[in-house]
Amino acid sequence: MQQRVITALVALAIFIPILLLGGWALELLMALIGVVSMFELLKMRKQPLVSFLSLAGLFCMLVILLPSNYLFFMNQEIDKFLVFYAGVVLMLIHMVRRPHQINVEDVAAVSFFAIYLGMGYHYLLMIRDMGLSYLFLGLIIIFANDSFAYLVGRAVGKHKLAPEVSPNKTIEGSIGGIVGAYTLSTIFLLLTPSLNISAGQNIILVLILALAGQMGDLIESTMKRYYQVKDSGHILPGHGGLVDRFDNLLIVMPLFYFVLSYLN
């Protein structure tokens, strides 16, 4: 527990100032987090990190994650998802040339990793551009949901939520996470009236994001169970890997951006 707390404090000391600063500093940090996350998933799959497939997947992930102005080879007439598609086609061509080394499942997995990570981290940057308060609201909902689900589940959890995927998660914990996220988001909205999100909208927002966050956690648990690993990595002592820490964020951020766009 002490190691977890120390790691969390160090991570927050790095992450919060960069969130406040935004701009190129946050974009660089998210690109770095994206690269490490991609390596974690590739290693989980036992995919060689120094290979055409891995490097092409890393390229595709960064194409999705980074703003278009970072991609020097693109202009306004070229859509970044067309570039991503071109990267996937190159992986398929490589599969044809090396049929005994890689197969369709390899290309599909690496392409999925690129979308999964690239979209999640990209929309964190997009929400930061919409306003720092919006991003803090999203992060409060994500981490309150995660923390309260854990605490309530340990205290009173009896009914398993998804026993075949994550035996420790309970229905009581899930409900506790939603209630905790709603409570803290309500307090935050009272302190930041400029966000102009009504009580009714907040209920809908918390329900969508909290359930999406819990699903994100279960998705990563399913992936780890499939690949027979305990953690995605070991870069965060006491927490595991970056994907372990950001699994709910990766699902929540694109949905949060969609909901905010609708509300605005």
QUIMO-V130785 format. One record per backbone hydrogen bond with DSSP energy under -0.5 kcal/mol. CO is the residue of the C=O (numbers start at 1). NH is the residue of the N-H. If there is no record, write none. Layout:
co: (CO	CO)
nh: (NH	NH)
This chain:
co: (1	2	3	4	5	6	7	8	9	10	11	12	14	15	16	17	18	22	22	23	24	25	26	27	28	29	30	31	32	33	34	35	36	37	38	39	40	41	42	43	49	51	52	53	54	55	56	57	58	59	60	61	62	67	68	70	71	75	77	79	79	80	81	82	83	84	85	86	87	88	89	90	91	92	93	94	96	98	98	103	104	105	106	107	108	109	110	111	112	113	114	115	116	117	118	119	120	121	122	123	124	125	126	127	131	132	133	134	135	136	137	138	139	140	141	142	143	144	145	146	147	148	149	150	151	152	152	153	158	159	162	162	166	166	169	169	170	171	172	173	174	175	176	177	178	179	180	181	182	183	184	185	186	187	188	192	193	196	198	199	200	201	202	203	204	205	206	207	208	209	210	211	212	213	214	215	216	217	218	219	220	221	222	223	224	224	235	236	236	240	241	242	243	246	247	248	248	249	251	252	253	254	255	256	257	258	259	260)
nh: (5	6	7	8	9	10	11	12	13	14	15	16	18	19	20	21	22	25	26	27	28	29	30	31	32	33	34	35	36	37	38	39	40	41	42	43	44	45	47	46	51	55	56	57	58	59	60	61	62	63	64	65	66	70	71	72	74	78	79	82	83	84	85	86	87	88	89	90	91	92	93	94	95	96	97	98	99	101	102	107	108	109	110	111	112	113	114	115	116	117	118	119	120	121	122	123	124	125	126	127	128	129	130	131	135	136	137	138	139	140	141	142	143	144	145	146	147	148	149	150	151	152	153	154	155	156	157	157	160	171	165	166	162	169	161	162	174	175	176	177	178	179	180	181	182	183	184	185	186	187	188	189	190	191	192	195	196	198	202	203	204	205	206	207	208	209	210	211	212	213	214	215	216	217	218	219	220	221	222	223	224	225	226	227	228	229	237	239	240	236	245	246	247	250	251	251	252	253	255	256	257	258	259	260	261	262	263	264)
